[in-house]
Amino acid sequence: MSMSEVVAAIRRAGLNPLTAVVSSVHEMYRLPEETLNALKADLIADSFRFHYERNAYYREACVAKGVHPDDIKGFDDLVRIPLVPIAKFKSASSHELLSKPLNAIEHEMRSTGTSGVPSISRRCSQTVDNAVMAIYAMYREFLGISKGAGLYVCPSTEEIPEMGMIKALNMLAGLLDTHRFMVRQERFVPEEALAQLTQWENKFTRHIIGPPFLIYRLLQFIKQTGQKIRLDRGSMVITLGGWKRFTGQMISRREFNLMCEEYLGVPPSGVRDIYALVESNVVAIDDEHQVKHVSPYVHFSVRDMNDLSREVPLGEKGVLAILDPLALATPGMILTEDIVTLLPGASPSGRAGQRMEYIMRAPSSLEFGCCAVNLERKMDESDAEAVCPVVN
């Protein structure tokens, strides 16, 4: 039975193929590569047809490129699907991206980088349902967390409810026994964070969660005050939000790993970074080898920087295009401004699917960082350094 026939059978049974897929992340990573690609292609082709038929703006773009849903017959045709530039989500005409009526939109999520212009991602109830299940399935697959305490070195969703980065990190709290947010009113006091870790000692497995720049501040404080902490067996340091600071300086992942091991007792296998975009439902999470695995139902297409219609070979860097079949409110066919590479060869963890390495923002991008960069800028403007005496 072909993948198209499998998907059709799921529909005939009255079930949603997308829901079936996002609840089967573990199994999808164990499929033969050819089978996984065929399944993705079928779901993405269906998604392309959905938006083509319901979205006048997107259909016009497709007609201009001479591409019709009937042209997408298999995995090798996915490269032909027209893409929406991610800048469109920041434009005053972003409402044109809606493939569903505005009254069907349940949630708006935002990400604001260094330009100060928010990217608005709208999701209908079905997209929210699928995204929630998908993210939790990825968290369980790569983090395996079901208990413990989370030290959130970031603001709470109460303070910044619309920020996508905080929203995604906050979802982890539902898997923990307890958690605390250590950034309040754009202030971070590392002494309070250390006191909270001490309070949880011998009671919970302690995890540290937040954007790299804030966890790096905590590590620098521990180093400069001559302290060392030994977190628990199974403790993780979980980061999301990019490794470039507002100043433009890159935080070294190697240095970060070494500091986590020396000052927190967490080995590199316990340091897990997450790549995500507010405009997409994709999450790529580090495995125990610190290799990022792309959500198995999403396809990453890495394009030639000089010819965006052409894909580069595996292992070469290019501009990331995302084909996300979970997005129903707006087209999930997005051309990002991120430079990435897809890793060739078999995964050391034994999982199928795509593995990626983030390189940098494209030189042409108006942003040089994500919402974490904007958060750092705001904290610096609020004189956070007067409260957190760490030399950066």
N, C-alpha and C positions, 0 to 999 in steps of 0.2 A: 504494500500500500504506500503510495506517495505521500509526501507531507501535505500536499493540497487536499488529498482525500482524507487524511487524518483530521485536518482542520475542519473540513466540511462535515465529517462525522460528529465532531464535537458540537458544531452548530445544530445539527439535526437532533442531537440529544437535548437541545434547549440550553446548552452551556455557552459561556463566553470564552472563546479561545484565548483572549488576552489574559483573562483571570486565571485560566488553567496554566498558562505559561508562567506568570509571575509567582504563582504558588508552587512552582516546580523548578526553582533556580538550581537546587542541588542536583537534581536529575539532569537538567539541561547541560550543566558543566561536565557531565559524564557521557554525553552523547558523542558518537563519532563526528568528526569535524564536518564532513559532508552532510550529515543528517541535520546538524545544528544550523548550518548555513541555509539549507533548504527550508527549514522551519522559519528562520528569521525572514528569508526572502518572501515567503508566502504572507506572513503577517504584515511586513512593510508594504508589499504590493497592495494588500487590502486597505491599509492606512492611506496610501497614496491615492487610491480611487475614492476613498471617503472624502478627503479634502478637495480633490479635483471636482467632485460633483457638488460640494456644498459651499465652496469658498471662491467667490468671483475674483478676488485679487490674485489668489494662487493659481486659479485656472487660467487667467490671462497670462501669467508668467509662464505657465506650461505651454500654452498655445504659441507664445512667442518663440519658445525653444523647439517647437514641433514635437513635443512629447505627450503621448496619450497613455492612460492606464493600461490599455491593451498591449502597449509596447513592452511592458515589464513582465516578462514571462519566466524569469528565474533569477538566481543569485547574481549572475554576470551582468544582468541588466540594471542592477540597482544604481550603478554609477550614472545612469542616464536621468535619474529622478531630479528635477529642478530643486534648487535649494533656496531657502529664505535667508538673506544676510542677517546676522544676529543684530546688527544696528537697527533693523526694522522694529525690534522690540523696544527700542529707546525713542522711537520717533513719535511725533504728534499724531501720526496716522496708524499707530499700532493696532487700533480697533479693526483695521482692515484684515488683520490676521485671523479674526474669529471665524471659525467654521460652524459655530453654534451661536444661537442668539444670546445677547447680553444677559437676559434674564435666566439663562441656564448656567451662568458662571457662579460657581460656589466660592472660589478662593482666588485672590490675587497675591502673588508673591513678588518681591522686589529685590533687586541687587543694584547697589550704587558703588561704582568705583571712583577713580580719581577725577573723572569729568564732572561728577556731581549729578549727572543725568540718570535717573533710575531706569533700569530695564524692567518692564512689567510683564510678568508671565501669568496668564489667566488659565484657570483649570475648571472644568465642569465637574459634576459630582462623580461621574464614571471615571474620569481621569484621576481625581483625588483617590477614589477607591483603589484603582490599580497602582498608583504611585505609592500609597501607604503600604500596601502588601509587598510591592516590589522592593522598597527600601528596607523594610524589616527583614525580608528574606535574604537580602544581601548582607545586612548586619549579622544575621545569624550564621550565614555561610562563612564569612571571613573574620568576624570578631567572636562569635560563639558566646556572647554575653547573655546571661539570664539572671544575674544577681550581682551584688556588690554595691560599692558606693562610687559616685561620680563627682569628682571635683571639676566643675565647669569653670575654666579660666576664660570666661567671656560673659557678656551681659545675658540676662534672661530674655525669653520671648515676651515677658510682661513689659520690659523696657523697650524692646525693638521687635514688635510682633510681626512686622512685614519683612524682616530681613531673612532671605532664604537660607543663608549659612546657619544662622541661629536656629531656625525652624528644623533643619535637618539634624543638627546636633541634638536638639532637644528631644527628638524622637527616641534617641538612645535611653533617655531617662525612664521611659516606660519599661525597659528591660532591667532596671536597677532596683535595689532595695531602698536607696536613698540618694540624694544628690544635693549639691549646693552651688549656686552661681556666685562667683567671687568678684565680678565686675559690677559695680553699682554706681549709677549716675556718672558713667565714664571714668570711674576711679578703680584702680586695682591696687590693693595693699597686700604684698606677698606674705607679710607676717600672718595675716588672717588666713591665707591659704595653707600655710604650714601648720597653723594651730588646728585647722579643720582636719588635715591629714592625721595629725597626732590624736585627735579625738576619735577618729575611726579606727585607729590601730588596734589590732587583735579582735576587731568586731566584724570588719568587712574586708573583702578584697578591694583595694583602692585603685581606681582608674582616674587618669587625668585627661581632660577633654577640652579642646578649644583650638583656635587658630594658631599656627606656628609662632607668630610674633609674640603672643602673650605667654605661651608656655616657655618660649625662649627667655622672656623677661624673668619668669620664675626661676628658671635654671641659672641665669646669670646672678640673680639675688642669692641663691643657695651657694653658688660658687664663691661669690665675693664676701659672703659672711662666714665662710669656712665651715659650712654645714654639709652633712650627707644624710640622705634618707634612704631607708631600705623598704621599698614597697613590697607587696606580697607576691607570692608565687601566683602567676596568672594575671598580675596587674598589667594594664596596657596604657600607653600614651597614644591617644587618638587625635589626629589633627585633620582639619578641614579649613581651606581658605587661602591657600597659596603661600609661597615661600619668599615672595618679594615684599619688602617693606615700603612704607610711604616715601622714604628717602630715596628709593630706587635700589638700595642695597639688598643683595640676596642673602637669605639665611642659609648657611651650608647644611645640607641634609646630613652629611658625614659628621660634622661637628655636633649637630643636634643629637644624632644617635649616640655619639661618644659621651656627651653630657648626660643623656638619659641613663646610660649604663653606669657612669661614675657617680652621679649625684642622686639618682633615684633607684638604682639597682634594677633597672628595666633593660634587658638585652635588646639588640636591634630587632629580633623577631617579634618583640612586643610593642614596637613602635609602628603604628599603622596610619598611613595617610589616605585621605579620601579625595578623589577628584569628582566634582559635581558642577553642574550649571543650573542656574535658576530657570533658564528657558527650556530645559530638557528634564526628563525623568531618569536620566542615566546617573548611576554612581559607579565609579571605578575605585576599588578598594584594594589596598595592599594585602597580599597573602603573607604567610610566615617568612617568605624570602624577600619581602618588600618589593614585590612585583605587582603592579596594578592590573586587576582583571576587570574588563568591561562587562557591564550587565549583559547576560547572554542573549537577551531578546532585543538588544539595541545593536545597530551596526555602525562601526566607525570606518569612514572612508577618508583616507589621508591624501590630499590633493597637492599637485604640483603648484608651487607658489607663483610660477609664471604662466600656468595654464590650468585654471581651476576645473576644467572639464576632464582632466587626466589624473589618474591615481599614480602615486609613486610606489615603487617596489617596497616590500616589507623591509624594515630596518632603516629606511631613509626618512628624513624629516619632511614634513609638509603641513599644510593647513588642514585642520580637522573639520570634517563634515560629519554631522550626526544624523542618522536615520532612526527615529524613535517612534515605534508603532503605538506606544501607550498614549501619546498626545492626541486628544480628540477635539478639544476646544480650539486649538490652533495647530497649524501644520508642524509636525515634528521633524521636518526635513530642514536642518539648519546648517548654515555655513558659519562656523565660529571664527574668532580671531586668535585662536590658539595654535601654536606650532607644537606638534607632537610627532612621535614615531611609534609604529606598531612593531612589537618584538617578534622576530622570526623564531622558528623552532618550537619544540615541545616545552610545556610549562613544567618546572621542577616540582610543582605541587600536584601534577597529574590532571589538572583541569583542562577541558577543551575551551574554545572560544578565543577572543582577542585579548591581548595584553598590551598595555600602552605605557609610554613614558612621556610625561609632559616636559617640554623644552622651555617655552617662553611665549609671551604674547607676540603676535605678528608686529613687525616694525610699523606697519601702516595703521595700527589700532590707536584710537584716541585714548584708550585706557591702558595703563601699564600694570593694573592689578585689579583684584576683585573687591567685594564688599569688605573683606578683612582689612584691605589697605585703607579704605575710607574710614573704617572704624578706628584704625590706629591714628590716622590724621586727626580725627575728632578728639581722641583721648589726649593726643599731644597738645592740641589747642586748648584743652581743659586743664592744662598743667598737671597731667598725670605724673610727670617725673618728679614733681615736688612731693608727691605722696609715696612714690615708688623710687627710692634713690638708687637707681641702677644706671650705670654708664653704658650706653648702647653704641 
